Amino acid sequence: MEIDCKIVAPGKIPRQSPDKIKTDKGDAIKLERLLRSGDLESIHVPAEEEEVVRDYLRSRAILRLDLGRNRQRSRAPRFMKNSK
């Protein structure tokens, strides 16, 4: 027996209007309708290799931002001297 299990981020569940009455049964029916219509987008759990690449790219982006900020800081005293 194979069961298709999907994990959905709560923020990705579409909402039509603020529900005034919230019950487990009502939520289950709503989720079932959204699942059948294909409106639910399941999350993707990255493999370890993907996570390593993402960490590397994230670190690289942070370093590039830091480099730009440090360049601006090092140039600021020169610009302040010349502006007087």
Secondary structure, DSSP 8 states (H G I E B T S, - for coil): -------B-GGGS--SS--SS--HHHHHHHHHHHHHHT---B-----HHHHHHHHHHHHHHHHHHHHHHHHHHHHHHHHHHHT-
